[in-house]
Amino acid sequence: MDVFPSPYIHIGGDECPKVRWEKCPKCQAKIKELGIKKDDKFTAEDYLQSYVMNRMAKVVEARGRRVIGWDEILEGNVSETAIIMSWRGTEGGIEAARKGHDVIMAPSSHLYFDYYQSEDIASEPMCIGGYLPVERVYEFQPLPEELTPDQQKHIIGVQANIWTEYIAHFWHVQYMALPRMEALTEIQWNNPRERDFDAFVERCRHMAQLYELYHYTYADHIFNPQVWADTVEANLATHKPITLRQQPAEKYTYEGASLLNDGNLGRGAYNSGRWLGFCGYPLDAIIDLEQPAEMKHVRFHALVNKGAWIYNPSQVKVLVSDDGETFREVAQKDIPISTWEDRDGIFAYEVDFEPVTAKFVEVVISGYDLPEDHSGFGNPAWIFVDEIEVR
């Protein structure tokens, strides 16, 4: 604080390993010393983090500054003057604004510039993962409609993040920022009703001339749009009615269950709109083949990106039914968990079984908890799946 004159000090608070705190004798002793109790909203470990965050906030505020923290610090009792930076979507920002906190919107879904700018990953500089085209940045609305006008006044700005674990050179930083940074400025300063993406693209052509004048590296995808379509061979499941016993995570639902058997193979990043994401519960899909058919093989594709907490499935089960109500299991296959030495990417998993005739087939794909060598150890891993095939 002696070095930097900013009125704000960011104290973090994200991704704390609270699962480990449950087994840490020092953490548990501190919980007991402080008389911390869990309740129906938060665990004792959540309140332990609040104790640490509030203690730090008092130190900062005593010196005339305000703290900023990631939206995790809402999980407990947070200083009333704290500014909340909402990165896990907009939900944390909405909750904070309703409670009277000032908010900076920085959701990973729209404002993480360390994500790929194109689905053609092989032609892109290596990134941590994800997919965030300029169009998605431009469509972001910083003022949620769920908030009243007075609550919206607590949204004081937006922020984009470029984390550099996979970025070693400044030209790469430029490439990740430009022209997405131009979209960031417009969502920050323009009236949403005045936005026009086509007009924005034309303005970006002028910006590109400036980039080239100053020898900046930039992405040109919005000037040279490309369409990618990987298909799979038609099979018994293709375009058949499909339902899910439990829906994917809201931000990874996209077009819903129909993505799983539309004949288009998921590619690129997990948030490209081509994958369905599940966390803490299995993908459980029922496909109506519309008439009895003989089958002996099920195949599906999953994406692995361990740094983003996305692992391969742990198990797949295949069940069949004649009436769509009573199912019987015909196959089960366990899948070894990926290690850090294994490559990330898209993988196909296959299950063979004795030929059986049925009208309905149910595919249940389960995930793991993150292993001990992962920073998120103990939390459920994500599974991202696309294109279930039945033959």
N, C-alpha and C positions, 0 to 999 in steps of 0.2 A: 504493500500500500504506500510505502515511502517512494517507491520507484514509479508507480503508475498512478496518474491523477484521476482515473475514471471514477465516477460516482458509484459504479457497479463492480462487484466482485463475484465471479462465478465459483461456486463451491462444489459443483458436480452433484453427486448423490445417485448416479445411475449405476445399474448393473451390480449392485452390492450382493455378495454371496450369502444371502440370509439363510439358505439351506445349510450352509456350513456352520453358521452361527448357532444353529440348533444343537450342534454337537461340540461346540467350543466351550471348554470349562470356564475360560475367562469371560466370555460373553454371557454365559449363563449366570456366573457369579455377579456380574454387573447388573443383570436384569433383577436378580434377587435383592441386591443392595439398594437399587432404586425403587423397589416395590412395583415394578412394571407388571401389568397383567394383560393378557390377551382379551379381546372381546369379540363380538359377532362381526366386526368389520376388519380388524387388523390383528396380526399375531404380535406376540411379545417382541419378536425380532424386528418387526416393522417399527414398533415404538422405541426400540433401542436405537435404530437409525435416526428416528426423529430427535432423540436425546442428543445424538452427536451433531446433527444438522443445526438444531436450535442453539447448542452451545457455541458452535462456530458463528452462527448468525449474530449472537450477542457480542462476540469479539469484533466482528466487522461493523456492526451498527454503532458500537461504542466509539468508533473512529469516523462516524459521519458518513458511512457508506451503506449501500443496500446489497443484499445477496441475490444472486440468481441461482436457481437449481433446476436440474432436469425434472420431468414430471413425476419421477418416482418419489420425490420428497413429499408428495401429497399423501403417501401411504402412511398415515400417522398424524401427528400434530405438528404443523409447520408454522414457522414465524409468520405473523399476519402481514408483515411488510415484504416478504420474499416475493421475487418475481419468478414465475414459472415458465420454463422453456419446454414446450410440448413437442416431443420427438416421436413418441410411440403412437402416431396418429394425432388427431385433433381432440380426442376425448379428454385428455388431461388438461388441455387449455380451456375447454368448455367448463369442466368442473371448477378449475381455478378461477375463471372469470365470474362464475356464479357465486363464488365465495368471497369475491372482492379483491383477488390478487391481480396485479398486472401480469400480462402474458406475452411471450414471444412465441409465435408459431414457427416450428421448424420440423414438420412431420417427415419422417423418412420416406413416406409414400410419394411425396412431391418435391422435397427439398434436400435430398441427399445427393450431392453432386459427385460423390465417389462411385456412383452406380454407372453401369454401361449406358452409353447414349444410343446404342444400336443393338438389335437382336443378333446381328452377325458378329458374334463374339470373336470368331477366328480372325476377323479383320480389325479388331479393336485393340488398343493398349490394354494390358491385363488390369483388371479391377477386382475389388473384393466380391463383386457379384451384383445382383439386382439389375433393373432395367428402368431407366428414367428418361424418356425422350423429352425434347423441348416442349412438345404439345402438352404433356402431363404437368410440367411445371407451370405452363401458362394458364391451365384451367383451374389452378388452385384458388380457392376462395378463403382468404384469411379471416373473414368475419362470419362465423357460423350462423346460419339462419335460426338455430335453436336458441340463440341468445337474444335478449331484449336489447333495444338501442343503448340503454344505459350500461348493460353488461358488455356490449361490444366495444364500449369506450376503453375497456381494460385490455383490449388487444392492441398493444403499443407497437407492434412491428412483426416482421418475418425475418428469418435467418436461414441461409443455406449452408450446408456443411460439406467440406471436402476433407475427409480423413485420409491420411497419407501413408497408411501401412503398405499399400501396394503402389505408391507413387514416389519415385526416387528423384525425379527431375522437374525443374520448373516448367519446361515445355509441356509436360504431362498435366501439371496443375492448370495451365492455360487451356489445354484441350478439354479438360473436364468442366471448366467454368464457362467457356465461350461456345455458343451464344446463350447457354442456359442462364447466365448472369443477367442478360438483357430481359429475359422473361421474368426473372426475380424482381427487377426494378419495376416492371409494369404491374405485377400483382401487388407490390408494395404501394405504389403511388397513383395508379389509375383507378378510376371508378369502374367497378366490374361491368356495369351496363355499357361502358364505352369500349370494352375490349373487342378486338377483331383480329383473329389469328392470321388471316390472310394479309391484312395490312401490317401486322407485326413482322411477318416474313419479309415483306418488302423493305421495312425499316432495317431489318437485319442484313439485307444485302448491302445497304450503305455502311453498316457497322463492319461487315466483312472487308470492305475496302480499307477501313481504318485499321483493322487487324493486320491486313497485308502490308499497309504502309509502315506499321511499327514492328513487323515481323513476328506477330503473335501466332501461336499455333491454335487452331480452332476446329471444331467439328462442323461439317457442312451437310449433315443429313437432311436438314429441312429444305435445302436447296436441291437435293438429289434424292428424293424419296425412293425407297426400294420396298418391294413386297416379297415376303418370304412365306412359303407354304410347303411344308413337308407333309407328305401323306403316308398313310399305311394302307396295306392291301385290304380291301373290303373283307369283312368276316361276319360271323353270325350276329355280333353285337352292334355293328355299324348302323348308326341312325335309328336304333331301336329305342322304345321308351325306356327311360332309366330314372330311378329315384334313389335318394340317399336317406338312410335312416337318421342321419344327423348332418346338418349343413356344414360346409367348410367355415373357417374363420371369415368374418365379415369382409375384411379387406382383401381376401384372396378367394372370393366367390366368383366374381366376374359373371359369366353367362350361366353358371351353375352346373348341374350334373351333366347337361348335354355336351360339355367340353370333353367328357371322358370317353365318348364314343362317336365323335363327329367326323372321324376319319383323318383329322389333322393332328399330327404328332407335335407335342409341346417341344419348344426349342428355346434357347437363350436363357434369360434370367428368370428367377422364380416369380417376379412380379411383372412379367411381360404380358399377363392376361391370358396365358395359354396353360397355366397350371392351377390346380386347386390345392389349397394349403390346409393342413389339419395339425392340431397341436394338443396333445393330452388325451386324445380319443381317436379311434380308428376311422378310416374311410370305410364305409359300409354301403356298398352299392348293389341295387337289385335291378337286373336288366330283364325286361319282358321280351323274349324272342318272338312273341306273337303267335307262334305255333311250335309244337314239339319238334325238337331237332336233336340229332346226335352230336355230342361234343366229347372231347378228350384232352383239351389243351386250353389254358388261359395264360395270357401274356399281358403285362402292363409295364409302363415306363415311370421311373421316378428320377427326380433330380437330387443331387447331393452337393451341398455347399456348406461344409462343416463350420467355416468361419461365421456363417449366418445362422447357425444352430439348426441346419437342415441335414438330416442323416437319412441313410437308406432305411427302408422298412425292416422291422424285425421278423415279421411273419405274414404269410398270406394264407387265407382259407377260402376254399371254394365249396359252395353249397348249391343244391338244385331243388326245384319244386315243380310240381305239376299244377298247383292252384295258386301259387303266389302267397300262400299263408303258412303252410307247413314245409320246412326245408330240412334236407338231410345233407350232412357233410360228405363230400366225395374226395377231398384232397386237403392237405395241410403241408406247408413248407416253411421251415425256419430259415432266416437269412442272417449270416454273420454280420456283426456291426462293423462299420468302417473304422479304420484307424487313421491317425494323422498322416501315416505314410501312404495311404491309399489316395489316389487322385480323386478330385471332385469331377462332376460331370453328369451326364444323362445316361442312365443304365436301364436295360430291359431285364425283367424278371419273369421266369416261365415256370408253370406248374403243369405237369402231365398226370393223367389219371386214367383209370379204366374207362372205356367208352360208356357213356350214359345218355339216355334220351330224356329230355325235360323241356318244359316251356319257359321256366324262369331259372336264372342263374344269379347267385349272390356271391360277391367277391368282398372279402373283409381283409383290409390291409392295415396292420398295426405298426406302431412306432416304438422307439426306445425312450428311456431317460438318458440324458447326456452323460457320457462316461467320465471317469475321474480325471482324465487328462484334458478335459475341456473346462474352460473358464465358467461355464454355466452348469457345472456338475450338479446333478440331482434334479434339475428342471427337465420337463419333457422336451424332447427334440421335435422339430417340425418334420412332417413328411409332405412332399409335393409330388403329386401324381397326375399323369395324363395318359389317355388312350388305353383303355382296357379292351383287349381283343379276346374273342372266344372262337375256337375252331373245333 
